[in-house]
């Protein structure tokens, strides 16, 4: 357990053995750390405490069962992604999901039933289209454009987060189970800091991998992209906006649709092609033109990257409601609470950590001070030290 957990959190922190040894101030060597991870030796209590401090976890983390099992569903990456890089990515995802499931458990919301995992059998691309329409109906999204895909997914029992990594990784989807094999949640992970339109389609694409079971003789990636495009851009809405058949479509109209649906011009054109709105020859004419314009890699009118604020919001909620303490909140977020929490709330949580007798003494002193303060005012001055009471 210790060896596996040590390697997992080291990789999650994106540290090499050399870097971890340096962060520990040379207390142990790279070779000693390697032996720990291979299970060939165990650290002393002093070294264990230093390991925990350097990696930002509690010492108990190394001996605790993670309590979850992750089943990766799809992995979109370049063939150039090395096995070592893939292992590091999976370790980072595992570490992040442990914290998220812990928060879900505290909230009493760790139930993945809102996501119909593997509910749609897909025999052709039209089935993928129908699956997207059905899921939008199930989540009561209507046919209007989705303003924020990340918020929509998180409101439907889905963990969404991004990872800083190289260009050899696009996204991954996973199912998360507890130790009783109950589905807790699903996770959709994308690469950080890509253009927002790419992020949105990546997330919808990964969602397709989760909810569909695709026939073996059908290209699963193409089916997932069809699902993703249909999820973001329902056919009925496109026919309403564009029409059922078009011989010519202007660039300004494509840019308008990009702003409306949050999809790239290239994805929009492909969507018009797969719905039979434009002909294949016209589609390839546009592809050629976009290449000449230099839009294949970068289009104008970038869409902002959608940042997930779910973890911070929920941890803050648990903190101010007294469900967790400051130490646990900082561990879950991996940062100091006073970096983003109002000082008054930090002081309140620190006050609540004091022994009850100490708290009573402080409250009694404050009550006495307030009584002396207000006793100095006359009735003419009013209850707040003079002036009229203003009724807002």
VEXMILUM-533726 format. One record per residue: x, y, z of N, C-alpha, C in turn. Coordinates in steps of 0.2 Angstrom, whole numbers, plus 5000, padded with zeros to 4 digits. Each point is the difference from the previous one (the first is absolute). Layout:
((X,Y,Z),(X,Y,Z),(X,Y,Z))
...
% end
This chain:
((5004,4994,5000),(4996,5006,5000),(5004,5006,5000))
((5005,5001,5005),(5005,5006,5000),(5003,5001,4993))
((5003,4995,4998),(5004,5001,4993),(4996,5002,4995))
((4994,4998,4999),(4995,5002,4995),(4998,5007,5001))
((4998,5001,5006),(4997,5007,5002),(5006,5005,4999))
((5006,4999,5002),(5006,5004,4999),(5001,5002,4993))
((5000,4995,4996),(5001,5001,4992),(4994,5004,4997))
((4994,4999,5002),(4994,5003,4998),(5001,5007,5001))
((5001,5002,5006),(5000,5007,5002),(5006,5004,4997))
((5005,4997,5000),(5006,5003,4997),(4999,5002,4992))
((4997,4995,4997),(4998,5001,4993),(4995,5005,4999))
((4995,5000,5005),(4995,5005,5000),(5002,5007,5001))
((5006,5001,5003),(5003,5006,5002),(5005,5002,4994))
((5001,4995,4995),(5004,5002,4994),(5007,5000,5003))
((5002,4996,5004),(5007,5000,5003),(5004,4994,4998))
((5006,5001,4998),(5005,4994,4999),(5003,4998,5006))
((5003,4994,5000),(5003,4998,5007),(5005,5005,5002))
((5004,5003,4995),(5005,5005,5001),(4997,5006,5003))
((4994,5002,4997),(4997,5006,5003),(4997,5000,5007))
((4998,4994,5001),(4997,4998,5007),(5006,5000,5005))
((5005,4997,4998),(5006,5000,5005),(5002,5007,5001))
((5000,5004,4995),(5003,5007,5001),(4995,5004,5005))
((4993,4999,4999),(4995,5003,5003),(5000,4998,5008))
((5003,4994,5001),(5001,4998,5007),(5006,5002,5003))
((5004,5005,4996),(5006,5002,5003),(5005,4995,5001))
((5000,4995,4996),(5006,4995,5000),(4999,4995,5006))
((4995,5000,5003),(4999,4996,5006),(5001,4992,4998))
((4997,4999,4994),(5001,4993,4997),(5003,5001,4993))
((5002,4995,4997),(5003,5000,4993),(4994,4997,4995))
((5002,5002,4994),(4995,4997,4995),(5000,4993,5000))
((5006,4996,5001),(5000,4993,5001),(4995,4997,5005))
((5000,5004,5006),(4996,4998,5006),(4993,5001,4998))
((4998,5005,4997),(4993,5001,4998),(4998,4995,4995))
((5004,4998,4995),(4999,4995,4995),(4998,4993,5004))
((5004,4999,5005),(4999,4993,5004),(4993,5001,5004))
((4999,5006,5002),(4993,5000,5003),(4994,4998,4995))
((5001,5003,4994),(4995,4999,4995),(4999,4993,4998))
((5006,4997,5000),(5000,4993,4998),(4998,4995,5006))
((4999,5002,5005),(4999,4996,5006),(5005,4997,5003))
((5006,5002,4999),(5006,4996,5002),(5003,5003,5007))
((4997,5006,5002),(5002,5002,5007),(4994,5005,5002))
((5000,5002,5006),(4995,5004,5003),(5004,5006,5003))
((4997,5006,5000),(5003,5006,5003),(4999,5000,5008))
((5005,5003,5003),(4999,5001,5008),(4994,5005,5001))
((4997,5001,5006),(4995,5005,5001),(5002,5007,4998))
((5006,5002,5001),(5002,5006,4999),(5000,5002,4992))
((5003,4995,4997),(5000,5000,4992),(4993,5000,4998))
((4995,4996,5003),(4993,5000,4997),(4997,5007,5001))
((5001,5003,5006),(4997,5006,5001),(5003,5006,4995))
((5006,4999,4998),(5003,5005,4996),(4997,4998,4993))
((4999,4994,4998),(4997,4998,4994),(4993,5003,4999))
((4996,5000,5005),(4994,5002,5000),(5000,5008,5000))
((5004,5003,5003),(5001,5008,5000),(5002,5002,4993))
((5004,4996,4997),(5003,5002,4993),(4995,4999,4995))
((4995,4995,5001),(4995,4998,4995),(4994,5003,5001))
((4999,5004,5006),(4994,5003,5001),(4994,4996,5002))
((5002,4994,5004),(4994,4996,5002),(5002,4998,5007))
((4995,4997,5003),(5001,4997,5007),(5004,4994,5000))
((5003,4998,5005),(5004,4994,5000),(4995,4994,5000))
((4994,5001,5002),(4996,4994,5000),(4998,4999,4993))
((5001,5005,4995),(4998,4998,4993),(5003,4994,4997))
((5007,4999,5002),(5004,4995,4997),(4997,4993,5002))
((4996,5000,5006),(4998,4993,5002),(4993,4999,4999))
((4996,5005,4998),(4993,5000,4999),(4998,4997,4993))
((4995,4996,5001),(4997,4997,4993),(4996,5006,4997))
((5001,5001,4993),(4997,5006,4997),(4993,4999,5000))
((4997,4994,5001),(4992,5000,5001),(4997,5000,4993))
((5003,5001,4994),(4997,5001,4994),(5004,4996,4995))
((4996,4998,4995),(5004,4996,4994),(4998,5004,4994))
((5005,5001,4996),(4998,5004,4994),(5001,4995,4994))
((4995,5001,4995),(5000,4996,4994),(5000,5005,4994))
((5006,5000,4997),(5001,5005,4994),(4996,4997,4994))
((4996,5004,4997),(4996,4998,4995),(5003,5002,4993))
((5002,5006,4999),(5003,5002,4994),(5006,5004,5001))
((5005,5000,4996),(5006,5003,5001),(5002,5003,4993))
((4999,5006,4999),(5002,5003,4994),(5007,5004,5000))
((5005,4997,4997),(5006,5003,5001),(5004,4998,4993))
((5006,5004,4999),(5004,4998,4995),(5004,4994,5001))
((5002,4997,4994),(5004,4994,5001),(5007,5001,5003))
((5001,5007,5000),(5007,5002,5003),(4999,5000,5008))
((4994,4999,5003),(5000,5001,5007),(5003,4993,5003))
((5005,5001,5004),(5004,4995,5003),(4997,4997,5005))
((5001,4993,5001),(4997,4997,5006),(5001,5003,5007))
((5006,5003,5000),(5002,5003,5007),(4995,5006,5001))
((4999,5004,4994),(4996,5006,5000),(4992,4998,5002))
((4998,4994,4997),(4993,4998,5001),(5000,4998,5007))
((5005,4997,5003),(4999,4998,5007),(5000,5006,5005))
((5004,5005,4998),(4999,5006,5004),(4994,5004,5000))
((4997,5000,4994),(4993,5003,4999),(4995,4996,5004))
((5000,4993,5000),(4995,4996,5003),(5001,5001,5008))
((5006,5001,5002),(5001,5001,5007),(4998,5007,5002))
((5000,5005,4996),(4998,5007,5002),(4992,4999,5000))
((4997,4997,4995),(4993,4999,5000),(4997,4996,5006))
((5004,4995,5002),(4998,4996,5006),(5000,5005,5006))
((5005,5003,5001),(5001,5005,5006),(4995,5005,5000))
((4998,5003,4994),(4995,5005,5000),(4993,4997,5002))
((4999,4994,4997),(4993,4997,5001),(4999,4998,5007))
((5005,4998,5004),(5000,4998,5007),(4997,5006,5004))
((5003,5006,4998),(4997,5006,5004),(4993,5002,4998))
((4999,4999,4994),(4993,5002,4997),(4995,4995,5003))
((5001,4994,5000),(4995,4995,5003),(5000,5001,5008))
((5005,5002,5003),(5000,5001,5007),(4995,5006,5001))
((5000,5005,4996),(4995,5006,5001),(4993,4998,4998))
((4999,4996,4995),(4994,4997,4998),(4997,4996,5006))
((5004,4996,5003),(4997,4996,5006),(4998,5005,5005))
((5004,5005,5002),(4998,5005,5005),(4994,5004,4998))
((4999,5001,4994),(4994,5003,4998),(4994,4995,4999))
((5001,4994,5001),(4995,4995,4999),(4997,4999,4993))
((5005,5002,4995),(4998,5000,4993),(5003,4995,4995))
((5004,4995,5004),(5004,4996,4996),(4996,4994,4997))
((4996,5002,4995),(4996,4996,4996),(5000,5001,4993))
((5002,4996,4996),(5001,5001,4993),(4994,4998,4996))
((4994,5000,5003),(4994,4997,4996),(4998,5005,4995))
((5002,5007,5001),(4997,5004,4995),(5004,5000,4993))
((5005,4996,5000),(5004,4999,4994),(4998,4993,4997))
((4996,4999,4994),(4998,4994,4998),(5006,4996,4997))
((5005,4997,5004),(5006,4997,4997),(4998,4994,4996))
((5003,5000,4994),(4998,4994,4995),(4993,4999,4999))
((4996,5005,5000),(4993,4999,4999),(4998,5000,4993))
((5004,5002,4995),(4998,5001,4993),(5004,4995,4996))
((4997,4996,4997),(5003,4995,4995),(5000,5004,4993))
((5006,5000,4997),(5001,5004,4994),(5002,4995,4995))
((4996,4999,4995),(5002,4996,4994),(5002,5004,4994))
((4998,5006,5000),(5002,5005,4994),(5000,5007,5003))
((5003,5004,4996),(5000,5007,5002),(4994,5004,5002))
((4994,4998,4997),(4994,5002,5002),(4998,4999,5007))
((5002,4994,5002),(4999,4998,5007),(5004,5005,5005))
((5006,5002,4998),(5003,5004,5004),(4997,5007,5001))
((4997,5002,4994),(4996,5006,5000),(4994,5000,5004))
((4997,4994,5000),(4994,4999,5004),(5002,5000,5008))
((5005,4997,5001),(5003,4999,5007),(5001,5007,5003))
((5003,5005,4996),(5001,5007,5002),(4993,5003,5002))
((4995,4999,4995),(4994,5003,5001),(4996,4998,5006))
((5001,4993,5001),(4997,4997,5006),(5003,5003,5007))
((5006,5000,5000),(5004,5003,5006),(4998,5007,5001))
((5000,5004,4995),(4998,5007,5001),(4993,5000,5003))
((4995,4996,4998),(4993,5000,5002),(5000,4998,5007))
((5004,4994,5002),(5001,4998,5007),(5002,5005,5005))
((5005,5004,4997),(5002,5005,5005),(4997,5007,4999))
((4994,5000,4996),(4996,5005,5000),(5003,5007,4997))
((5004,4999,4995),(5004,5005,4997),(4997,5003,4994))
((4994,4997,4998),(4997,5003,4994),(5004,5000,4994))
((4999,5004,4995),(5005,5000,4994),(5004,5007,4999))
((4999,5004,5005),(5004,5006,5000),(5008,4999,5001))
((5004,5004,4998),(5007,4999,5000),(5002,5000,5008))
((5005,4996,5001),(5003,4999,5007),(5005,5005,5002))
((4998,5005,5004),(5005,5006,5001),(5006,4997,5003))
((5000,4996,5005),(5006,4998,5004),(5000,4992,5000))
((5004,4996,4996),(4999,4993,5001),(5003,4997,5006))
((5005,5003,5003),(5003,4998,5006),(4994,5000,5006))
((4997,5006,5000),(4995,5001,5006),(4994,4995,4998))
((4998,4999,4994),(4995,4995,4999),(5002,4993,5002))
((5006,4998,4999),(5002,4993,5001),(5000,5000,5008))
((5003,5005,5003),(5001,4999,5008),(4993,5000,5003))
((4995,5004,4997),(4994,5000,5003),(4996,4993,4999))
((5003,4995,4996),(4997,4994,4999),(5005,4994,5002))
((5003,5001,5006),(5004,4995,5004),(5006,4998,4996))
((5003,5004,4996),(5006,4999,4996),(5006,5004,5003))
((5006,4997,5001),(5006,5003,5002),(5003,5003,4994))
((5002,5006,5000),(5003,5003,4994),(5006,5004,5002))
((5006,4998,4997),(5006,5004,5002),(5005,4999,4994))
((5005,5005,5001),(5005,5000,4994),(5007,4999,5003))
((5004,4998,4996),(5007,4998,5002),(5005,5004,4996))
((5005,5003,5003),(5006,5003,4997),(5004,4994,4997))
((5001,4999,4994),(5004,4995,4997),(5002,5002,4993))
((5003,4996,4997),(5003,5001,4993),(4994,4999,4994))
((5002,5002,4994),(4996,4999,4995),(4998,4993,4998))
((5003,4995,5003),(4999,4993,4998),(4993,4997,5003))
((4997,5005,5004),(4994,4997,5003),(4994,5005,4999))
((4994,4997,4998),(4994,5004,4999),(4995,4999,5006))
((4999,4994,5002),(4995,4999,5005),(4999,4993,5002))
((4996,4999,5005),(4999,4993,5002),(4993,5000,5004))
((4997,4995,5000),(4994,4999,5004),(5000,4994,5005))
((4997,5000,5005),(5001,4995,5005),(4994,4999,5004))
((4999,4994,5003),(4994,4998,5005),(5004,4999,5006))
((4997,5003,5006),(5002,4999,5006),(4996,4996,5005))
((5003,4995,5003),(4996,4995,5004),(5002,5001,5007))
((4996,4998,5005),(5002,4999,5007),(5003,4993,5001))
((5002,4999,5006),(5002,4993,5001),(4995,4994,5000))
((4994,5003,5000),(4994,4995,4999),(4998,4999,4993))
((5004,5003,4995),(4998,5000,4993),(4994,5004,4998))
((4998,5005,5004),(4995,5005,4999),(5002,5005,4996))
((4997,5002,4994),(5002,5006,4997),(4999,5007,5004))
((5006,5003,5001),(5000,5006,5004),(4999,5006,4995))
((5004,5001,4995),(4999,5005,4995),(5004,4998,4994))
((5000,5004,4995),(5004,5000,4994),(5004,5006,4999))
((5006,4999,4997),(5005,5005,4999),(5001,5002,4993))
((5001,5006,4998),(5002,5002,4993),(5005,5005,5001))
((5006,4998,4997),(5006,5004,5001),(5003,5002,4993))
((5001,5007,5000),(5003,5002,4994),(5007,5004,5001))
((5003,5001,4995),(5007,5004,5001),(4998,5007,5001))
((5004,5003,5005),(4999,5007,5002),(5002,5005,4994))
((4997,5006,5000),(5002,5005,4996),(5000,4999,4992))
((4995,4996,4998),(4999,5000,4993),(4995,5005,4999))
((4998,5001,4993),(4995,5005,4999),(4993,4997,5002))
((4996,5005,5002),(4994,4997,5004),(4995,4996,4995))
((5000,5002,4994),(4996,4996,4995),(5002,4992,5000))
((5007,5000,5000),(5003,4993,5000),(4998,4996,5007))
((5001,5004,5005),(4998,4997,5007),(4993,4998,5000))
((4995,5004,4998),(4993,4998,5000),(4999,4994,4996))
((5003,4999,4994),(4998,4994,4996),(5004,4994,5003))
((5006,5001,5003),(5003,4995,5003),(4996,4997,5006))
((4997,5004,5004),(4996,4998,5005),(4994,4996,4998))
((4996,5003,4995),(4995,4997,4997),(5001,4993,4997))
((5006,5000,4997),(5003,4994,4997),(5001,4994,5005))
((5003,5002,5005),(5002,4995,5006),(4993,4998,5003))
((4995,5005,5001),(4994,4997,5002),(4997,4995,4996))
((5001,5001,4994),(4997,4995,4995),(5003,4993,5001))
((5007,5000,5002),(5003,4993,5002),(4997,4997,5006))
((4997,5004,5004),(4998,4998,5007),(4993,4997,4999))
((4996,5003,4996),(4992,4998,5000),(4999,4995,4994))
((5004,4999,4995),(4999,4996,4995),(5004,4994,5000))
((4997,4994,4997),(5003,4994,4999),(5000,4999,4992))
((5006,5001,4997),(5000,5000,4993),(5002,4993,4997))
((4996,4998,4995),(5002,4994,4996),(5007,5000,4998))
((5003,4994,5000),(5007,4999,4999),(5002,5002,4993))
((4995,4999,4995),(5002,5002,4993),(4999,5007,4998))
((4998,5004,5005),(4999,5007,5000),(5006,5004,5003))
((5003,5005,4997),(5005,5004,5003),(4998,5004,5006))
((5002,4998,5006),(4997,5003,5006),(5002,5007,5000))
((5006,5002,4998),(5002,5007,5000),(4995,5004,4996))
((4999,4998,4994),(4995,5004,4996),(4993,5000,5003))
((4998,4995,5003),(4993,5000,5003),(5000,5005,5006))
((5006,5000,5004),(5000,5004,5006),(5000,5008,4997))
((5004,5001,4995),(5000,5007,4997),(4993,5002,4997))
((4996,4995,4997),(4993,5001,4998),(4996,5002,5006))
((5001,4996,5005),(4996,5001,5006),(5001,5007,5003))
((5007,5002,5001),(5002,5006,5002),(4997,5006,4997))
((5000,5000,4993),(4998,5005,4996),(4992,5001,5000))
((4997,4994,5001),(4993,5000,5001),(4997,5003,5006))
((5005,4998,5006),(4998,5002,5006),(5001,5008,5001))
((5005,5003,4996),(5001,5007,5001),(4995,5004,4995))
((4998,4996,4994),(4997,5004,4995),(4995,4995,4997))
((4994,5000,5004),(4994,4995,4998),(4998,5002,4992))
((4998,4994,4997),(4998,5001,4993),(4995,5005,4999))
((4994,4999,5004),(4994,5004,5000),(5002,5008,5000))
((5005,5001,5004),(5002,5007,5001),(5004,5003,4994))
((5004,4995,4997),(5004,5002,4994),(4995,5001,4994))
((4995,4996,4999),(4996,5001,4995),(4996,5006,5001))
((4998,5002,5006),(4997,5006,5001),(5004,5006,4999))
((5006,5000,5001),(5005,5005,5000),(5003,5001,4992))
((5001,4994,4997),(5003,5001,4994),(4996,4998,4994))
((4995,4995,5001),(4996,4998,4995),(5002,4992,4998))
((4996,4997,4996),(5001,4993,4999),(5005,4999,4994))
((5000,5004,4996),(5005,5000,4994),(5003,5007,4998))
((5007,5000,4999),(5003,5006,4999),(5005,4999,4994))
((5000,5004,4995),(5005,5000,4995),(5006,5004,5002))
((4998,5006,5003),(5006,5004,5002),(4999,5002,5007))
((5005,5001,5004),(5000,5003,5007),(5006,5004,5001))
((4998,5006,5002),(5005,5005,5001),(5005,5000,5006))
((5006,5002,5000),(5004,5000,5006),(4998,5003,5006))
((4996,5006,4999),(4998,5004,5006),(4994,4995,5003))
((4997,4996,4996),(4994,4996,5003),(5004,4995,5004))
((5005,4997,4997),(5004,4995,5004),(5002,5002,5007))
((5003,5006,5000),(5003,5003,5006),(4994,5002,5005))
((4994,5002,4997),(4994,5001,5004),(4999,4993,5004))
((4999,4995,4996),(4999,4993,5003),(5005,4998,5005))
((5006,5002,4999),(5006,4998,5004),(4998,5003,5007))
((4999,5007,5000),(4998,5003,5006),(4994,4998,5003))
((4995,4997,4996),(4994,4998,5003),(5000,4993,5003))
((5004,4996,4997),(5000,4993,5003),(5007,4998,5003))
((5005,5004,4999),(5007,4998,5004),(5003,4994,4996))
((5000,5000,4994),(5003,4995,4996),(5005,5003,4995))
((5005,4997,4998),(5004,5003,4995),(4997,5001,4993))
((5002,5004,4995),(4998,5000,4994),(5000,4994,4996))
((5006,4996,5001),(5001,4994,4997),(4995,4995,5002))
((4999,5000,5007),(4995,4995,5003),(4993,5002,4997))
((4998,5006,5000),(4994,5002,4997),(4999,4998,4993))
((5005,5001,4996),(4999,4997,4993),(4999,4993,5000))
((5004,4996,5004),(4999,4993,5000),(4993,4998,5002))
((4998,5004,5005),(4993,4999,5002),(4995,5001,4995))
((5000,5005,4996),(4996,5001,4994),(5000,4995,4995))
((5006,4997,4999),(5001,4995,4995),(4997,4993,5003))
((5001,4998,5006),(4997,4994,5003),(4992,5000,5000))
((4997,5006,5000),(4993,5001,5001),(4997,5001,4993))
((5005,5000,4994),(4997,5000,4994),(4998,5007,4997))
((5002,5005,5004),(4998,5007,4999),(5005,5003,4994))
((5006,4998,5000),(5005,5002,4994),(5002,4994,4997))
((5002,5000,4994),(5003,4995,4996),(5007,4999,5002))
((5003,4993,4999),(5007,4999,5001),(5005,5004,4997))
((4998,5001,4993),(5005,5004,4996),(5000,5007,5003))
((4995,5003,5002),(5000,5007,5003),(5004,5000,5007))
((4999,4995,5004),(5004,4999,5006),(5007,5000,4999))
((5002,4996,4995),(5008,5000,4998),(5002,5006,4997))
((4996,5004,4997),(5002,5007,4998),(5001,5004,5006))
((4996,5000,5004),(5001,5004,5007),(5006,4998,5003))
((5001,4993,5001),(5006,4998,5003),(5007,5002,4997))
((5000,5000,4993),(5006,5003,4996),(5000,5008,5002))
((4995,5003,5000),(5000,5007,5001),(5003,5002,5007))
((4997,4996,5005),(5003,5001,5007),(5007,4999,5001))
((5003,4995,4996),(5007,4998,5000),(5004,5006,4997))
((4997,5003,4995),(5004,5006,4997),(5000,5006,5004))
((4994,5000,5004),(5000,5006,5005),(5004,4999,5006))
((5003,4994,5001),(5003,4999,5006),(4996,4998,5006))
((4994,4998,4999),(4995,4999,5005),(5000,4993,5003))
((5004,4996,4997),(5000,4993,5002),(5002,4999,5007))
((5005,5003,5002),(5003,5000,5007),(4997,5005,5004))
((4998,5006,4998),(4998,5005,5004),(4995,5005,4997))
((4994,5000,5002),(4995,5004,4997),(4999,5006,5004))
((4997,5005,4997),(4999,5006,5004),(4994,4999,5005))
((4999,5005,5004),(4995,5000,5005),(5000,4994,5005))
((5006,5000,5003),(5000,4995,5005),(4995,4999,5005))
((4998,4994,5002),(4995,4999,5005),(5004,4999,5007))
((4998,5004,5005),(5004,4999,5007),(4999,4993,5002))
((5006,4998,5003),(5000,4993,5004),(4996,5000,5006))
((4996,4995,5000),(4995,4999,5006),(5004,4998,5006))
((5000,5004,5005),(5003,4998,5007),(4995,4997,5004))
((5002,4994,5003),(4995,4997,5005),(5002,5003,5007))
((4994,5002,5003),(5001,5003,5007),(4997,4996,5005))
((4998,4994,4998),(4996,4995,5004),(5003,4998,5007))
((5006,4998,4999),(5004,4998,5006),(5001,5006,5005))
((5002,5005,4998),(5000,5006,5005),(4994,5002,5003))
((4994,5000,4996),(4994,5002,5002),(4997,4995,5006))
((5001,4994,4998),(4998,4995,5005),(5004,4999,5006))
((5006,5001,5000),(5005,5000,5006),(4998,5006,5004))
((4999,5005,4997),(4998,5006,5004),(4994,4999,5003))
((4995,4998,4997),(4994,4998,5003),(5000,4996,5006))
((5004,4994,4999),(5001,4996,5006),(5004,5003,5006))
((5004,5004,4998),(5004,5004,5005),(4996,5004,5004))
((4996,5005,4997),(4996,5005,5004),(4994,4996,5003))
((4998,4995,4998),(4995,4996,5003),(5002,4996,5006))
((5007,5000,5001),(5003,4996,5006),(5001,4993,4999))
((4999,4997,4994),(5000,4993,4998),(5008,4998,5000))
((5004,5004,4998),(5007,4999,5000),(5004,5006,5003))
((5006,4999,5002),(5004,5005,5003),(5005,5003,4994))
((5004,5005,5003),(5004,5003,4995),(5005,4996,4997))
((5003,4995,5005),(5005,4996,4997),(4998,4995,4995))
((4994,4997,5001),(4997,4996,4995),(4999,5003,4993))
((4997,5007,5001),(4999,5003,4994),(5006,5002,4996))
((5005,5002,5004),(5007,5001,4996),(5002,4994,4997))
((5000,4994,5003),(5002,4994,4997),(4996,4998,4994))
((4994,5001,5000),(4995,4999,4994),(5002,5004,4994))
((5001,5007,5002),(5002,5004,4994),(5007,5001,4998))
((5004,4998,5005),(5008,5000,4998),(5002,5007,5001))
((4997,5004,5004),(5002,5007,5000),(4998,5003,5007))
((5003,5006,5002),(4998,5003,5006),(4993,5003,4999))
((4996,4999,5005),(4993,5003,5000),(5000,5007,5000))
((5004,5004,5003),(5000,5007,5001),(5002,5003,4993))
((5003,4996,4995),(5001,5002,4993),(4994,5003,4997))
((4994,4997,5002),(4994,5002,4996),(4994,5000,5004))
((5001,4999,5007),(4994,5001,5004),(5000,5006,5004))
((4994,5004,5001),(5000,5006,5004),(5003,4999,5007))
((5004,5005,5003),(5004,4999,5006),(4995,4999,5006))
((4994,5003,4999),(4995,4999,5006),(4998,4992,5001))
((4999,4997,4994),(4999,4993,5000),(5005,4996,5003))
((5007,5002,4998),(5005,4996,5003),(5001,5001,5007))
((4998,5006,5003),(5001,5001,5007),(4994,4996,5003))
((4994,5000,4997),(4995,4996,5003),(5002,4993,5001))
((5003,4997,4995),(5001,4993,5000),(5006,4999,5005))
((5005,5004,5001),(5005,5000,5005),(4997,5000,5007))
((4995,5004,5001),(4996,5001,5006),(4997,4994,5002))
((4997,4997,4995),(4996,4993,5002),(5004,4995,5001))
((5007,5000,4999),(5005,4995,5001),(5002,5000,5007))
((4999,5006,5004),(5002,5001,5007),(4996,4995,5005))
((5002,4999,5005),(4997,4996,5005),(4993,5004,5002))
((4995,4997,5002),(4994,5003,5002),(5001,5006,5005))
((5004,4998,5006),(5000,5005,5005),(5004,5006,4998))
((5005,4999,4995),(5003,5006,4998),(4995,5004,4995))
((4996,4997,4996),(4995,5004,4996),(4995,5004,5005))
((4998,4996,5005),(4995,5004,5005),(5004,5006,5003))
((5006,4999,5002),(5004,5006,5003),(5000,5006,4995))
((5002,4998,4993),(5001,5005,4995),(4993,5004,4999))
((4994,4996,5000),(4994,5003,4999),(4998,5004,5005))
((5001,4998,5007),(4998,5004,5005),(5004,5007,5000))
((5006,5000,4999),(5004,5006,4999),(4997,5004,4995))
((4999,4998,4994),(4997,5004,4995),(4993,5003,5002))
((4996,4996,5003),(4993,5002,5002),(5001,5006,5005))
((5005,4999,5005),(5001,5006,5005),(5002,5006,4996))
((5005,4999,4995),(5003,5006,4997),(4994,5003,4996))
((4995,4996,4997),(4995,5003,4996),(4995,5004,5005))
((4999,4997,5005),(4995,5003,5005),(5003,5007,5002))
((5006,5000,5002),(5004,5007,5002),(4999,5005,4994))
((5001,4997,4994),(5000,5004,4994),(4994,5004,4999))
((4994,4996,5000),(4993,5002,4999),(4998,5005,5006))
((5003,4998,5006),(4997,5004,5006),(5002,5008,4999))
((5005,5001,4996),(5002,5007,4999),(4996,5004,4996))
((4995,4997,4996),(4995,5004,4996),(4994,5002,5004))
((4998,5006,4998),(4993,5002,5003),(4995,4998,4995))
((4994,5001,5003),(4994,4998,4996),(4999,5004,4994))
((5002,5007,5001),(5000,5005,4994),(5004,4998,4995))
((5006,4997,5001),(5005,4998,4995),(4997,4994,4996))
((4996,4996,5002),(4997,4995,4996),(5004,4993,5002))
((4998,4995,4998),(5003,4993,5001),(5006,4999,4997))
((5002,5004,4995),(5006,4999,4996),(5005,5005,5001))
((4999,5005,5005),(5005,5005,5001),(4998,5006,4997))
((4994,5002,4999),(4998,5006,4997),(4997,5000,4993))
((4996,5004,4998),(4998,5000,4993),(4993,4997,4999))
((4997,5001,4995),(4993,4997,4999),(5001,4993,4997))
((4995,4995,5002),(5000,4994,4997),(4997,5000,4993))
((5004,4998,4995),(4998,5001,4993),(4996,4993,4998))
((4994,5001,4998),(4997,4994,4997),(5001,4999,4993))
((5003,4994,4998),(5002,4999,4993),(4994,4996,4997))
% end
